[in-house]
């Protein structure tokens, strides 16, 4: 958690991002540099798959070849770091807005639209003024730090968690208490949960919110409740 007078940053910080890029680039460079020796050792084992490609790698000899494979390894490390960071969440909190930053995606929510903040297991939830969920995102941060950050900027924190938790019901396909449109979205979202399509999971959650349906997950099981009003429009943008 990083803090200054105007804002607090929780989750993945810029310092952590820098060290992740640096560490994986160095690891990739080292693996690339020593890959011919690693391949030679692998060929000494009693049985190893991909023997042909490994023999090709062992043919890379000399300082030039080692430098090229090291650079390729470093590039692979940077690419892997970028892929990991794109899946991690950082949250910038001020007295007036909360920004959810994941890769290049930025979601901005104004403080006037936030009624309550709480943690649901590892997920950070921002509750709207009429009971709808503005955000439900998994965050890599200690709950005590999350609570401290939001209280520091005068947001209402729910120590006991979701005040609507007793209203959630497990989704049953084609049950009569939901519209056909809501069932269609929940079916599509269930498939996205099974396939671990994170973008689709969030997109369907937002579409359900427009129907006044709040949804949360336990594994691939979905639980839902009705909200009193529709959520406000949330500002989306691109990060740096």
C-alpha angles and dihedrals in degrees: 000000000000123000139182133163096280105036147007125221121206132175116027110010128201089252091055090047091052093050092046091053091045095046096048092043090054092045091049091048092051094047091047092049094050098035094108090055091045090051091048091052091048091054089056090065118100092248132008131166122233092033093162097058090044091055088050090053092051088058090067102102136165136042094284093055091046091051092050094048089046091053091048089050091050091051090050090051092051091048091050091049090051091051092050095046091050088064096047125090131225123182125206112202126194132162090262108031144022117213122199109202122191116165105310094338118102124186115191123198123183120229092235089066094051118089101167142003126205145150121249103194102301095342125100112218128194112197121208125229094265100042101274121127116245094185138006110179135156111241131193098222137103110265091231090058092048091051092046092050095052094043089050088062094044100255119150109253123202107213091186093053127231111015088201097051093113091058096062117107128189113256115248116188114253095001109161097237094075131059122250089249092055091047091051091053093045091050091051090046092049089056090048089053090051091049092042092234097163097183092052091046091057094041092054090047090057092047090052089050089058086059090051094255122133115200134187132177141228104189104308093335115106126211122191144186136177122256122214098235140008118275121252120255111275120218113239126190147149125275128218 
